[in-house]
Amino acid sequence: MRLNFRFIALFVLFAASFRACAGTYEYGSLAVLLAKGYFKNDIDAAAPLEECVHFLNSHGVCFSLFDVQDPDAKVTVEDFARVVGQSTLLFLGEAEFEPGSQCIRKPLDAATWVDYCQLNDVSFKNKFEKFQSTVSGGYLPEVSVFFK
Amino acid sequence: MRPYFYKFLIGVVISLVAPFSIAELSEDVLQKSPRDLGNAVKDAAVVIYAGDGGQRQKIEDLGSLLDQVSSVGSEAAVRYSVIGILVAGGEAHIDDGAALVEKQFSTGQYREIAFYSLARTVALMRGRAVERRTESTADASLFLDLPGAGTMTDPLGDFTAADAAFSAWQAVENARKVLADIEKSDDPSLIIAGRDALQRAESAALRAEVYARKEALAKARDVMRKLRVVLKRAKESGGLNQITVVEDALRKAEKTEADAMALFAEVEAR
């Protein structure tokens, strides 16, 4: 009985460490949640990861393909604020692009995207926390299917 | 004369060497982390794609980059370098990049990882599924309350609040008819009660209408924002038919806004 308990404890420890090593593809999860939440009428609820990323990138809400395919890349607050801010600008009709760039640029009156969100009452902090708890719960189906 | 000759000679040597040096990754770069190496490959590939060399020269230079990455002996380095080559070429060069990667890794120990990365990067760039579609369990409601999130449908078509306000005004009309009959009677208390009821019905109808107009206003403003984006893009791409349709829709939304504002001003004045 005691041996069984030890075995189970070891297995749980192993599984936890394996999951930590496996990475979480946070940027992929962010793309899926953003596309299917904010753009839910433009993106099919059953759309795969690649469709979400392509849709967002083609509208100037930029996701680096290095980040999306990096299992260990962590979404930073600034990057989270950036995609939320870019999406907001897109819907407000105020999106502007740098010459030669495919990405919506940060308005000049804000030093960072976090500043932009705060100056314009775009709530993102609670969303960021909820996002972190979502990704800590494991892969989204779209992500696990794409990287299987 | 001689200094000019040397300058000319140096120029010739640089122009001969430059195309080859572009495709060289320094030892320092090759020692970097796989992801940094992938970024360095991307930067080098951007220079190659933008260069004056012919298509064949470019493919050779890109192939040389991948050869150098293979010599590092890391699967992750190969993976990020494949991403780097494709990202550098952009959508315009997806086919060239894919053909190059397939040729370069058609055999050898990195074949599997190179082809895996190639398929996924191409899928992400084109937005086409490489796997079956997935029903998500993700709670995407996280982003639903951002400004502008919601439908792109015409908000002027389906207002339950507007329907309620319309019904309320119909009830007021009926109440007025009933009151007109009551006022013919000689019962003062009944007349007072009838007038009071009519006043309350009018007040309720007005509140319902303000509520409906507020809802309409919010939706109209949302739609106006979206339409302005569409209009901007249509003007950039010169889609004349689209511009007319969008401008009509914008005028309709602006009228809703103006009507709502007029009613609010009227209510305020009371």
Interface residues (C-beta under 8 A of the other chain):
Chain A: S29 V32 L33 L34 K36 G37 Y38 F39 K40 N41 D42 D44 A45 A46 A47 P48 L49 E50 E51 V53 H54 F55 S58 L65 F66 V68 Q69 D70 V84 S87 T88 L90 F91 L92 G93 A95 V122 S123 K127 K130 F131 T134 L140 P141 E142 V145 F146 F147 K148
Chain B: R35 G38 N39 R79 Y80 I83 G84 L86 V87 S117 R120 T121 A123 L124 M125 R126 G127 R128 A129 V130 E131 R132 R133 T134 E135 S136 T137 A138 D139 A140 S141 L142 F143 L144 D145 L146 P147 G148 A149 G150 T151 M152 T153 R225 K226 R228 V229 K232
